[in-house]
Amino acid sequence: MAKQKAKKLPEEVRESAGKIWLAGLGALATAEEEGSKLFKNLVKKGEEVEGRGKAELGRFRDLVTEVRGKAGRAFEGSPAGSTTRWRGRWPASACRARTRSRPSRRGSRSSPSWSRS
């Protein structure tokens, strides 16, 4: 009886290996079929997301334009806005106003007044 089981074991292994092989081929065929469907579905969803993103970008641009306009109008009404152009730094008139209170050292080779004893 043990000899009969030993003889059947290689047959069972061969059958099992054949079934595993066939299952693998079936999985490959299914992946090819479903893969193309999945790819088409992913492309469709990607187009939808891209459309929503473009719409959001358009709304954001509109908001930036609106805020930029408001900031420009507010600056035009200020004293600095009437004499200078804003370029992302302090206007020259504001810088001059801050430096007038300091002693001028231009043309002077002597040490500053605060270091004299």
C-alpha positions as CSV (number, residue, x, y, z in Angstrom):
1,M,0.0,0.0,0.0
2,A,2.8,2.4,0.8
3,K,4.3,1.6,-2.6
4,Q,1.1,2.4,-4.4
5,K,1.0,5.8,-2.7
6,A,4.6,6.5,-3.6
7,K,3.8,5.7,-7.3
8,K,0.8,8.0,-7.3
9,L,2.6,10.9,-5.8
10,P,4.6,11.9,-8.9
11,E,1.4,11.7,-11.0
12,E,-0.4,14.0,-8.5
13,V,2.5,16.4,-8.5
14,R,2.5,16.5,-12.3
15,E,-1.3,17.1,-12.4
16,S,-1.0,19.8,-9.8
17,A,1.8,21.5,-11.7
18,G,-0.2,21.4,-14.9
19,K,-3.2,23.0,-13.2
20,I,-1.0,25.7,-11.7
21,W,0.5,26.4,-15.2
22,L,-3.0,26.7,-16.6
23,A,-4.2,28.9,-13.8
24,G,-1.2,31.2,-14.5
25,L,-2.1,31.3,-18.2
26,G,-5.7,32.1,-17.3
27,A,-4.5,34.9,-15.0
28,L,-2.4,36.4,-17.8
29,A,-5.2,36.4,-20.3
30,T,-7.6,37.9,-17.7
31,A,-5.0,40.6,-16.9
32,E,-4.7,41.5,-20.5
33,E,-8.4,41.8,-21.0
34,E,-9.1,43.6,-17.7
35,G,-5.9,45.6,-18.0
36,S,-7.0,47.4,-21.2
37,K,-10.4,48.1,-19.6
38,L,-8.6,49.3,-16.5
39,F,-6.3,51.5,-18.5
40,K,-9.2,53.2,-20.4
41,N,-11.0,53.7,-17.1
42,L,-7.9,55.3,-15.5
43,V,-7.5,57.6,-18.5
44,K,-11.2,58.7,-18.2
45,K,-10.8,59.4,-14.5
46,G,-7.5,61.3,-15.1
47,E,-9.2,63.5,-17.7
48,E,-12.0,64.3,-15.1
49,V,-9.4,65.2,-12.4
50,E,-7.4,67.3,-14.9
51,G,-10.6,69.2,-15.8
52,R,-11.4,69.9,-12.2
53,G,-7.8,71.1,-11.6
54,K,-8.0,73.5,-14.6
55,A,-11.2,74.9,-13.2
56,E,-9.7,75.4,-9.8
57,L,-6.6,77.0,-11.4
58,G,-8.9,79.4,-13.3
59,R,-10.7,80.4,-10.1
60,F,-7.4,80.9,-8.3
61,R,-6.1,83.2,-11.1
62,D,-9.3,85.2,-10.9
63,L,-8.8,85.6,-7.1
64,V,-5.2,86.6,-7.5
65,T,-6.1,89.2,-10.2
66,E,-8.8,90.6,-7.9
67,V,-6.5,90.8,-4.9
68,R,-3.7,92.3,-7.0
69,G,-6.1,95.0,-8.2
70,K,-7.3,95.8,-4.7
71,A,-3.7,96.1,-3.5
72,G,-2.8,98.3,-6.4
73,R,-5.7,100.6,-5.8
74,A,-4.9,100.8,-2.1
75,F,-1.3,101.6,-2.8
76,E,-2.2,104.3,-5.3
77,G,-4.1,106.1,-2.6
78,S,-1.2,106.2,-0.2
79,P,1.4,109.1,-0.2
80,A,4.2,106.7,-1.3
81,G,2.1,105.5,-4.2
82,S,1.8,108.9,-5.7
83,T,5.5,109.6,-6.0
84,T,7.0,106.1,-6.5
85,R,6.3,102.8,-8.1
86,W,6.1,99.7,-5.9
87,R,8.6,97.0,-7.0
88,G,8.5,94.6,-4.0
89,R,10.7,96.7,-1.8
90,W,10.5,99.9,0.2
91,P,9.8,102.9,-1.9
92,A,12.7,105.3,-2.2
93,S,10.7,108.1,-0.5
94,A,10.1,105.9,2.5
95,C,13.8,105.0,2.7
96,R,14.9,108.6,2.5
97,A,12.5,109.5,5.2
98,R,14.0,106.9,7.5
99,T,17.6,107.9,6.8
100,R,17.1,111.7,7.4
101,S,17.2,111.2,11.2
102,R,20.7,109.6,11.0
103,P,23.8,111.8,10.8
104,S,25.2,111.9,7.3
105,R,28.6,110.4,6.9
106,R,29.0,111.1,3.1
107,G,32.2,112.7,2.3
108,S,33.4,112.5,5.9
109,R,36.5,110.4,6.7
110,S,36.1,110.9,10.4
111,S,34.7,108.3,12.7
112,P,30.9,108.4,13.4
113,S,29.7,110.7,16.2
114,W,28.7,107.8,18.4
115,S,32.3,106.4,18.6
116,R,33.9,109.7,19.5
117,S,34.9,110.1,23.1
